[in-house]
Amino acid sequence: MSKRKRVELPPVYSWVDLSDPLYENTLEKILYTKKNLYINGAGGVGKSVMIELAYNLLKGNVMVLASTGIASANLADKKIPAVTIHRGLRIPPLNIFDSNKEPDKEVVSMLTKIDTVIIEEVSMVSASLFDQIMKVIHEADRWRSVPIRLLLFGDILQFAPVVQRDDPVLEKYYKNKYDGNIYFFNSVGFKKGKFETINLERIYRQSSEQMQENLMKVRLNIEDESTLDFFNSKVTDLSSFMKEHKNYLVISTTKKREQELNERYGIPDKNAPHQYFKAEVSGQFKRSELNAVEDEVVIYVGQQIICLCNNSNAGYQNGTLAKVEAVAPEFVIARKSNGEQIKIEINTWDQYEYKYNEETDEVETSISGSFKQIGCKPAFAITFHKAQGMTLEAVYLDLQSWWVPKSGVYVGLSRCKSIDGIGLSRKITYDDISVESEAMDFFLDNGEPLDDSV
């Protein structure tokens, strides 16, 4: 048996916590082996850190793809040149793909020089799309001596791939080809790729073990009365929650409710000083991949804003909430709940493209387009789907609608760092908590067995 190679990170990554043996062992497999890996984990387990380490430390050419525009923009904001799957591989956004259509020749040529492909938020990728991805990669492998390696990251126990299951044509297609399944792990390509699945366990977002345990029960849909009691102790009316917390975000079940809440509470004083910001677009920028940022924004003094980018030197990150104290044409001054004042400036969101340079025989990344806008926007309420990936100090779950998307309760609750920052409009019931059975079956078949203590 070969001796394990301990993970040794450059000094610039001295902040990475390697005290969890599973986390270190996973990094070891990422950095020192050639295995195809699917790394699954709850919110806050450190998947994004692994992507950053993989991109910057792996030898050879690395291509980073993401299933959504938001995910690619978040990575690009960390100087990781991620592109969406559809743009990077020139795969059209379809539900069913023509099996006779050949992959794009330029993409295949470029991929012959790629050593590793990383896919972020792969849990949102359908079986049909994943097979198309593998078709493109396998075409490139024909011209390579060593197959392209794939590293997949996501959480299958959050939101599922978007597939119109009420469409009879799609229903028949998935039934005939995938036995009615829709997730990437039930694709032909995933099974042939011999992926090793790793379920990360240690959560870094919440420090309380009681909070972690109860969140995990909700995530796995094995909640009991004690779980419900733990969270339902935070039922309160919205006005009381607003008085208790300086900065908070309301998460709603529908877009309609989101709009209602923002119209009612979003602007405390319409006579307050305000500033209009208009975006500047350059190059071939695909607007649909940056839905979180508005073309035109009006920000009022006294209004709550949410930061849309990362700027550690200025004291904020994507998801930071603050109250506006002053506005100017080039910046916004706001104060966080801890009393710290921050200055949010105009930010540039870049989109990238991968190209093969025949002269240098290397794959290069270049900026294909840019979008400049103030790095924040007014925020009082958002939907469950928009909240995915955020880390927040205070969250109020508006459950006025008795319909909650599958895994929605978990996504909403797990955004918050502690139970003290949570508020509920009503009690959570067993019916509110659910998870896709297809995802749970895969998790149970490829994860650690569950015990009574989770």
C-alpha positions as CSV (number, residue, x, y, z in Angstrom):
1,M,0.0,0.0,0.0
2,S,1.4,3.4,-1.0
3,K,2.0,5.9,1.7
4,R,-0.5,8.9,1.8
5,K,0.9,12.2,0.7
6,R,0.0,14.9,3.2
7,V,-1.5,18.1,1.8
8,E,1.1,20.9,1.7
9,L,-0.4,24.3,0.7
10,P,1.6,27.5,-0.2
11,P,1.8,30.1,2.5
12,V,-0.8,32.2,0.8
13,Y,-3.3,29.5,1.8
14,S,-2.2,29.2,5.4
15,W,-5.8,30.1,6.4
16,V,-7.3,26.9,5.0
17,D,-8.4,24.6,7.9
18,L,-7.0,21.1,7.3
19,S,-8.0,19.8,10.8
20,D,-10.8,17.7,9.4
21,P,-9.2,14.4,8.1
22,L,-12.0,13.9,5.5
23,Y,-11.5,17.4,4.1
24,E,-7.7,17.0,3.9
25,N,-8.1,13.5,2.4
26,T,-10.4,15.0,-0.3
27,L,-7.9,17.7,-1.1
28,E,-5.2,15.1,-1.3
29,K,-7.2,13.2,-4.0
30,I,-7.9,16.4,-5.8
31,L,-4.2,17.6,-5.9
32,Y,-2.3,14.4,-6.0
33,T,-4.4,11.8,-8.0
34,K,-6.0,11.6,-11.4
35,K,-9.3,10.3,-10.2
36,N,-12.7,11.6,-11.5
37,L,-14.4,13.0,-8.3
38,Y,-17.8,14.1,-7.3
39,I,-17.6,16.2,-4.1
40,N,-21.0,16.5,-2.5
41,G,-21.6,18.6,0.6
42,A,-24.1,20.8,2.5
43,G,-23.9,24.5,2.5
44,G,-20.8,25.9,4.3
45,V,-18.6,22.8,4.1
46,G,-15.9,24.5,2.0
47,K,-16.5,23.4,-1.5
48,S,-15.8,26.8,-3.0
49,V,-12.4,26.8,-1.2
50,M,-11.6,23.5,-2.8
51,I,-12.4,24.8,-6.3
52,E,-10.1,27.8,-5.7
53,L,-7.3,25.5,-4.6
54,A,-7.8,23.1,-7.5
55,Y,-7.8,25.8,-10.1
56,N,-4.7,27.5,-8.7
57,L,-2.6,24.5,-7.6
58,L,-3.3,21.7,-10.1
59,K,-0.7,21.3,-12.8
60,G,-1.6,21.6,-16.4
61,N,-4.5,23.5,-18.0
62,V,-7.7,23.7,-16.0
63,M,-11.1,24.7,-17.3
64,V,-13.8,25.9,-14.9
65,L,-17.5,25.5,-15.8
66,A,-20.6,26.3,-13.8
67,S,-24.2,25.2,-14.3
68,T,-25.6,28.7,-13.7
69,G,-24.6,32.3,-14.5
70,I,-24.7,33.2,-10.8
71,A,-22.3,30.4,-9.9
72,S,-19.9,31.4,-12.7
73,A,-20.1,35.1,-11.8
74,N,-19.3,34.3,-8.1
75,L,-16.2,32.3,-9.1
76,A,-15.1,35.0,-11.6
77,D,-15.4,37.5,-8.8
78,K,-12.7,35.4,-7.0
79,K,-10.5,35.7,-10.1
80,I,-11.3,32.1,-11.2
81,P,-12.2,32.4,-14.9
82,A,-15.4,30.3,-14.8
83,V,-17.9,30.2,-17.7
84,T,-21.3,28.6,-17.9
85,I,-21.4,25.1,-19.4
86,H,-23.5,26.3,-22.3
87,R,-21.1,29.0,-23.3
88,G,-17.8,27.2,-22.5
89,L,-18.7,24.0,-24.4
90,R,-21.1,25.7,-26.9
91,I,-23.9,23.5,-25.9
92,P,-27.3,25.0,-26.6
93,P,-29.7,25.4,-23.6
94,L,-32.0,22.5,-24.6
95,N,-33.8,19.8,-22.7
96,I,-33.2,17.2,-25.3
97,F,-30.1,17.0,-27.5
98,D,-29.7,15.7,-31.0
99,S,-27.6,12.5,-30.7
100,N,-26.4,12.9,-34.3
101,K,-25.1,16.5,-33.9
102,E,-21.3,16.6,-33.6
103,P,-19.6,18.7,-30.9
104,D,-18.3,22.1,-31.8
105,K,-14.9,21.6,-33.5
106,E,-13.2,24.6,-32.0
107,V,-14.2,23.5,-28.5
108,V,-13.0,19.9,-29.1
109,S,-9.7,21.3,-30.4
110,M,-9.3,23.5,-27.3
111,L,-10.2,20.6,-25.0
112,T,-7.4,18.4,-26.4
113,K,-5.1,20.8,-24.4
114,I,-7.2,20.8,-21.2
115,D,-6.0,18.5,-18.4
116,T,-8.8,19.0,-15.9
117,V,-12.4,20.2,-16.1
118,I,-14.1,21.5,-13.0
119,I,-17.9,21.8,-12.8
120,E,-19.5,23.9,-10.1
121,E,-23.1,23.4,-9.0
122,V,-23.3,20.2,-10.9
123,S,-26.3,19.2,-8.9
124,M,-28.3,21.6,-11.2
125,V,-27.2,19.6,-14.3
126,S,-29.7,17.2,-15.8
127,A,-28.8,13.7,-16.9
128,S,-29.3,14.7,-20.6
129,L,-27.0,17.8,-20.3
130,F,-24.3,15.8,-18.5
131,D,-24.3,13.2,-21.2
132,Q,-23.9,16.0,-23.8
133,I,-20.9,17.3,-21.7
134,M,-19.3,13.9,-21.7
135,K,-19.9,13.5,-25.4
136,V,-17.9,16.7,-26.0
137,I,-15.1,15.6,-23.6
138,H,-14.9,12.1,-25.0
139,E,-14.6,13.5,-28.5
140,A,-11.5,15.5,-27.3
141,D,-10.2,12.4,-25.5
142,R,-9.9,10.6,-28.9
143,W,-7.0,13.0,-29.7
144,R,-5.3,12.7,-26.3
145,S,-3.0,10.1,-24.8
146,V,-4.6,10.7,-21.3
147,P,-8.3,11.3,-20.8
148,I,-9.5,14.7,-19.4
149,R,-10.1,14.5,-15.7
150,L,-13.3,15.8,-14.2
151,L,-13.9,17.3,-10.7
152,L,-17.6,17.9,-9.9
153,F,-18.9,20.0,-7.0
154,G,-22.4,20.4,-5.7
155,D,-25.1,19.4,-3.2
156,I,-27.7,17.1,-4.6
157,L,-29.9,17.6,-1.5
158,Q,-30.5,21.3,-2.4
159,F,-32.4,22.4,-5.5
160,A,-32.9,19.9,-8.4
161,P,-32.2,20.4,-12.1
162,V,-34.8,22.4,-13.9
163,V,-36.7,19.9,-16.0
164,Q,-40.3,20.5,-17.1
165,R,-41.7,17.2,-15.8
166,D,-45.2,18.1,-16.9
167,D,-44.2,18.1,-20.5
168,P,-45.3,14.8,-22.0
169,V,-42.4,14.7,-24.5
170,L,-39.8,15.3,-21.8
171,E,-41.4,12.8,-19.5
172,K,-41.3,10.1,-22.2
173,Y,-37.7,11.0,-23.1
174,Y,-36.4,10.8,-19.5
175,K,-38.5,7.6,-18.8
176,N,-37.1,5.8,-21.9
177,K,-33.5,6.9,-21.6
178,Y,-33.0,7.4,-17.8
179,D,-35.8,5.3,-16.3
180,G,-37.6,8.5,-15.3
181,N,-34.5,10.0,-13.5
182,I,-33.3,13.5,-14.1
183,Y,-30.1,14.0,-12.1
184,F,-26.6,14.0,-13.6
185,F,-25.5,11.0,-11.6
186,N,-28.1,8.8,-13.4
187,S,-26.6,9.7,-16.8
188,V,-24.7,7.2,-18.9
189,G,-21.6,9.4,-18.9
190,F,-21.4,9.6,-15.1
191,K,-21.6,5.8,-14.8
192,K,-19.0,5.3,-17.5
193,G,-16.7,8.0,-15.9
194,K,-16.2,5.9,-12.8
195,F,-16.5,8.9,-10.5
196,E,-15.7,8.5,-6.8
197,T,-18.3,10.3,-4.7
198,I,-17.1,12.0,-1.5
199,N,-19.6,13.5,1.0
200,L,-18.0,16.3,3.0
201,E,-19.3,16.5,6.5
202,R,-17.8,19.2,8.7
203,I,-19.7,22.5,8.4
204,Y,-17.9,25.7,8.9
205,R,-20.7,28.2,8.4
206,Q,-22.5,27.4,11.7
207,S,-20.4,26.9,14.8
208,S,-23.1,25.6,17.1
209,E,-23.3,21.8,17.1
210,Q,-27.0,21.9,17.9
211,M,-27.6,24.1,14.9
212,Q,-25.6,21.9,12.7
213,E,-27.3,18.7,13.8
214,N,-30.8,20.1,13.4
215,L,-30.0,21.6,10.0
216,M,-28.6,18.2,8.9
217,K,-31.9,16.5,9.9
218,V,-33.8,19.0,7.8
219,R,-31.4,18.5,4.9
220,L,-31.9,14.7,5.0
221,N,-35.6,14.9,5.7
222,I,-35.3,12.9,9.0
223,E,-36.5,15.7,11.2
224,D,-38.4,14.9,14.4
225,E,-40.4,16.9,16.9
226,S,-37.2,18.2,18.6
227,T,-36.0,19.5,15.3
228,L,-39.2,21.3,14.6
229,D,-39.3,22.7,18.2
230,F,-35.8,24.0,17.8
231,F,-36.6,26.1,14.8
232,N,-40.2,26.9,15.6
233,S,-39.1,28.7,18.8
234,K,-38.1,31.5,16.4
235,V,-41.7,32.2,15.1
236,T,-42.3,35.9,15.3
237,D,-44.1,38.6,13.3
238,L,-42.0,40.5,10.7
239,S,-42.3,43.9,12.5
240,S,-40.8,42.5,15.7
241,F,-38.0,40.8,13.8
242,M,-37.2,44.0,12.0
243,K,-36.9,45.8,15.3
244,E,-34.7,43.1,16.8
245,H,-32.2,43.0,13.9
246,K,-30.3,45.8,12.2
247,N,-29.7,44.0,8.9
248,Y,-31.6,41.0,7.7
249,L,-33.0,39.4,4.6
250,V,-36.5,38.1,4.1
251,I,-36.7,34.9,2.0
252,S,-40.0,34.3,0.3
253,T,-41.4,31.3,-1.5
254,T,-42.6,33.1,-4.7
255,K,-41.5,36.0,-6.9
256,K,-44.9,37.6,-6.4
257,R,-44.4,37.7,-2.6
258,E,-40.8,38.9,-3.1
259,Q,-42.1,41.9,-5.1
260,E,-44.9,42.7,-2.6
261,L,-42.4,42.8,0.3
262,N,-39.9,44.9,-1.6
263,E,-42.5,47.4,-2.7
264,R,-43.9,47.7,0.9
265,Y,-40.7,47.7,2.9
266,G,-37.8,48.3,0.5
267,I,-37.7,52.1,0.6
268,P,-38.2,53.4,4.2
269,D,-38.2,57.1,3.0
270,K,-38.9,58.0,-0.6
271,N,-37.9,61.6,0.1
272,A,-34.4,60.7,1.3
273,P,-31.3,61.5,-0.7
274,H,-30.8,58.9,-3.4
275,Q,-28.5,58.0,-6.3
276,Y,-29.2,56.5,-9.8
277,F,-26.7,54.0,-11.1
278,K,-26.7,52.8,-14.8
279,A,-24.6,49.9,-15.9
280,E,-21.9,50.0,-18.6
281,V,-21.5,47.0,-20.8
282,S,-18.6,46.3,-23.1
283,G,-17.5,43.4,-25.3
284,Q,-19.6,40.3,-25.9
285,F,-21.2,40.2,-22.5
286,K,-24.0,37.6,-22.1
287,R,-26.5,39.5,-19.9
288,S,-28.6,36.5,-19.0
289,E,-25.7,35.0,-17.0
290,L,-25.7,37.9,-14.5
291,N,-29.3,38.1,-13.3
292,A,-28.3,39.1,-9.7
293,V,-27.1,42.6,-10.9
294,E,-29.5,45.2,-12.3
295,D,-29.0,47.4,-15.4
296,E,-30.4,50.4,-13.5
297,V,-30.4,50.8,-9.7
298,V,-31.7,53.6,-7.4
299,I,-30.3,53.5,-3.9
300,Y,-31.8,55.6,-1.1
301,V,-30.2,56.7,2.2
302,G,-31.7,54.6,5.0
303,Q,-32.3,51.7,2.7
304,Q,-30.9,48.2,3.2
305,I,-28.5,47.0,0.5
306,I,-26.9,43.6,-0.3
307,C,-23.4,43.5,-1.6
308,L,-23.0,41.6,-4.9
309,C,-19.2,41.1,-5.0
310,N,-16.3,40.4,-2.8
311,N,-13.9,43.1,-1.5
312,S,-12.2,41.8,1.7
313,N,-10.0,45.0,1.9
314,A,-13.2,47.1,2.0
315,G,-14.8,44.8,4.5
316,Y,-17.6,43.2,2.5
317,Q,-18.4,40.1,0.5
318,N,-21.1,38.8,-1.7
319,G,-24.2,38.7,0.5
320,T,-23.1,41.3,3.1
321,L,-26.0,43.4,4.3
322,A,-25.8,47.0,5.4
323,K,-27.8,50.2,5.8
324,V,-27.1,53.1,3.5
325,E,-25.7,56.3,5.1
326,A,-24.6,58.3,2.1
327,V,-24.6,58.0,-1.7
328,A,-22.5,59.5,-4.5
329,P,-22.2,58.9,-8.3
330,E,-19.2,56.4,-7.8
331,F,-19.9,54.8,-4.4
332,V,-22.3,54.0,-1.6
333,I,-21.4,54.4,2.1
334,A,-23.2,51.9,4.4
335,R,-23.0,50.4,7.9
336,K,-23.0,46.8,8.8
337,S,-24.8,45.4,11.8
338,N,-21.6,45.2,13.8
339,G,-21.2,49.0,13.4
340,E,-18.5,48.8,10.7
341,Q,-18.8,51.4,7.9
342,I,-18.1,50.2,4.4
343,K,-17.6,51.9,1.1
344,I,-19.1,50.0,-1.9
345,E,-17.7,51.2,-5.2
346,I,-18.4,50.5,-8.9
347,N,-17.5,46.9,-9.6
348,T,-16.6,45.2,-12.9
349,W,-17.9,41.7,-13.6
350,D,-15.9,40.0,-16.3
351,Q,-16.9,37.1,-18.5
352,Y,-14.2,34.8,-19.9
353,E,-13.6,32.6,-22.9
354,Y,-11.2,29.7,-23.3
355,K,-9.1,29.5,-26.5
356,Y,-6.3,27.4,-27.8
357,N,-3.2,29.3,-29.0
358,E,-1.6,27.3,-31.8
359,E,1.6,29.4,-31.6
360,T,2.3,28.8,-27.9
361,D,0.5,25.4,-27.8
362,E,-1.4,26.5,-24.7
363,V,-4.9,27.2,-23.6
364,E,-5.5,30.8,-22.8
365,T,-8.3,32.7,-21.0
366,S,-9.3,36.1,-22.1
367,I,-12.1,38.6,-21.1
368,S,-14.9,38.4,-23.6
369,G,-17.1,41.0,-22.1
370,S,-17.5,43.2,-19.0
371,F,-20.4,44.7,-17.0
372,K,-19.8,47.7,-14.7
373,Q,-22.3,48.6,-12.0
374,I,-22.4,49.6,-8.4
375,G,-21.4,46.6,-6.3
376,C,-24.7,46.4,-4.3
377,K,-28.4,46.7,-4.8
378,P,-31.5,47.4,-2.6
379,A,-32.5,44.2,-0.8
380,F,-35.3,43.5,1.6
381,A,-36.7,40.2,0.2
382,I,-35.5,37.5,-2.2
383,T,-36.8,34.1,-3.2
384,F,-35.4,30.8,-1.8
385,H,-33.7,30.1,-5.2
386,K,-31.9,33.4,-5.2
387,A,-30.6,32.8,-1.6
388,Q,-28.8,29.7,-2.5
389,G,-25.1,30.0,-1.9
390,M,-25.4,33.0,0.5
391,T,-24.1,33.3,4.1
392,L,-26.2,35.7,6.2
393,E,-26.3,37.1,9.7
394,A,-30.1,37.3,10.0
395,V,-32.8,35.6,7.9
396,Y,-36.6,35.8,8.1
397,L,-38.5,33.0,6.3
398,D,-41.7,34.3,5.0
399,L,-43.9,31.2,4.7
400,Q,-47.2,32.9,3.9
401,S,-47.6,30.6,1.0
402,W,-48.1,27.0,2.2
403,W,-46.2,25.8,-0.8
404,V,-42.4,25.5,-0.2
405,P,-40.0,24.2,-2.9
406,K,-38.3,20.9,-2.2
407,S,-35.3,21.5,-0.1
408,G,-36.4,25.1,0.3
409,V,-36.6,25.1,4.1
410,Y,-33.1,23.7,4.3
411,V,-31.7,26.2,1.9
412,G,-33.4,29.1,3.8
413,L,-32.4,28.0,7.3
414,S,-28.8,27.1,6.3
415,R,-28.1,30.6,5.0
416,C,-27.9,31.8,8.6
417,K,-24.8,31.5,10.8
418,S,-26.8,30.9,14.1
419,I,-30.3,30.2,15.4
420,D,-30.3,33.7,16.9
421,G,-30.5,35.2,13.5
422,I,-33.5,33.2,12.3
423,G,-37.1,34.3,12.2
424,L,-40.2,32.4,11.0
425,S,-43.6,33.8,9.9
426,R,-45.2,30.6,11.0
427,K,-44.3,27.2,12.4
428,I,-42.5,24.8,10.1
429,T,-44.4,21.5,9.6
430,Y,-43.4,18.1,8.4
431,D,-45.1,18.8,5.1
432,D,-42.8,21.8,4.5
433,I,-39.7,19.7,4.6
434,S,-38.9,17.5,1.7
435,V,-36.1,16.3,-0.6
436,E,-36.1,14.7,-4.0
437,S,-36.2,10.9,-3.6
438,E,-33.8,10.4,-6.5
439,A,-31.2,12.5,-4.8
440,M,-31.7,10.8,-1.4
441,D,-31.4,7.4,-3.0
442,F,-28.1,8.3,-4.5
443,F,-26.9,9.9,-1.2
444,L,-27.7,6.8,0.8
445,D,-26.1,4.5,-1.8
446,N,-22.9,6.6,-1.9
447,G,-22.6,8.1,1.6
448,E,-22.0,7.2,5.2
449,P,-24.9,5.3,6.8
450,L,-27.1,7.4,9.0
451,D,-27.4,6.8,12.7
452,D,-29.7,8.2,15.4
453,S,-27.4,11.1,16.1
454,V,-27.1,12.0,12.4
